[in-house]
Amino acid sequence: MPRFFKNLLATDKLIRVFCAGRLVHPVSLQLFGLAGGYDGFWLDAEHAGISTEQITMAALVGRACGLGSFVRMPVTNYAAVTQCLESGADGVMAAQVVSAAEAEKFVTWAKFAPRGMRGVNTQGADAHFTHKTAIELARDANRDHFVAIQIETLGALNQVDEIAAIDDVDLLFVGPADLSSALGVLGQANHETVWAAIDRVAEACRRRGKAWGIVPADPAYADRCAEKGCRMITFGSDVSAMRLGVQALKTMFASQFKAS
């Protein structure tokens, strides 16, 4: 598989992504791709029940549209990590991490020995369905696959510098919704304590030479994060695009939607 996100992170380009979870379908993914400007997307296997078959399809559609893909998932199942990578996703992202030790465990699940403990199987997409040898698979996958860790719990925030220092963690990803909840200001993404936490993440990444990403609350939020050095911003999701599209249609035909 190509070093998709790692190649982007090696530049100074802002990486523009979207999220797909409830409406994972070739058409919805292609609509984002055809809109232009997006670099990739992440699949939300934390909140939505996404199958390996859906991941395989989404990764294929993404590549056809020039989009990279990675999967957000809880740190609960070693096998799920390797299944995502063997399905063709370019990487994985751990949700609700509570410590540097847990982040390190997730990395070992995503990497072959000697870095990790991933089981060897050359029948997946990342081995080109047996066209790569075990040695080639381990070498290429360890080099190419992207690994991100979410910072959205107090435990992760308190150990953010240690997490940023972990070898083979490519990006830290802030979840303002869960972070605001953990900080006792649920729903207040613009609260000063949330911004202070974001600054801690940005500083840890700057110090350790790592990138960070976020789901912004609104356009001004995205602008402020970009000014702080954010490298990956999530611009919408399949559900938000559908909701905004429906609202745009109602606005377009407002005269016909007036209450009788």
Stockholm file with secondary structure:
# STOCKHOLM 1.0

chainA/1-260         MPRFFKNLLATDKLIRVFCAGRLVHPVSLQLFGLAGGYDGFWLDAEHAGISTEQITMAALVGRACGLGSFVRMPVTNYAAVTQCLESGADGVMAAQVVSAAEAEKFVTWAKFAPRGMRGVNTQGADAHFTHKTAIELARDANRDHFVAIQIETLGALNQVDEIAAIDDVDLLFVGPADLSSALGVLGQANHETVWAAIDRVAEACRRRGKAWGIVPADPAYADRCAEKGCRMITFGSDVSAMRLGVQALKTMFASQFKAS
#=GR chainA/1-260 SS CCCHHHHHHTSSCCEEEEEESSSCCHHHHHHHHHHCCCCEEEEETTTSCCCHHHHHHHHHHHHHTTCEEEEEEETTCHHHHHHHHHTTCSEEEEESCCSHHHHHHHHHHHSCTTTCCCCCCTTSGGGTTTTSCHHHHHHHHHHHCEEEEEECSHHHHHTHHHHHTSTTCCEEEECHHHHHHHTTCTTCTTSHHHHHHHHHHHHHHHHHTCEEEECCSSHHHHHHHHHTTCCEEEEEEHHHHHHHHHHHHHHHTGGGSSCC
#=GC SS_cons         CCCHHHHHHTSSCCEEEEEESSSCCHHHHHHHHHHCCCCEEEEETTTSCCCHHHHHHHHHHHHHTTCEEEEEEETTCHHHHHHHHHTTCSEEEEESCCSHHHHHHHHHHHSCTTTCCCCCCTTSGGGTTTTSCHHHHHHHHHHHCEEEEEECSHHHHHTHHHHHTSTTCCEEEECHHHHHHHTTCTTCTTSHHHHHHHHHHHHHHHHHTCEEEECCSSHHHHHHHHHTTCCEEEEEEHHHHHHHHHHHHHHHTGGGSSCC
//
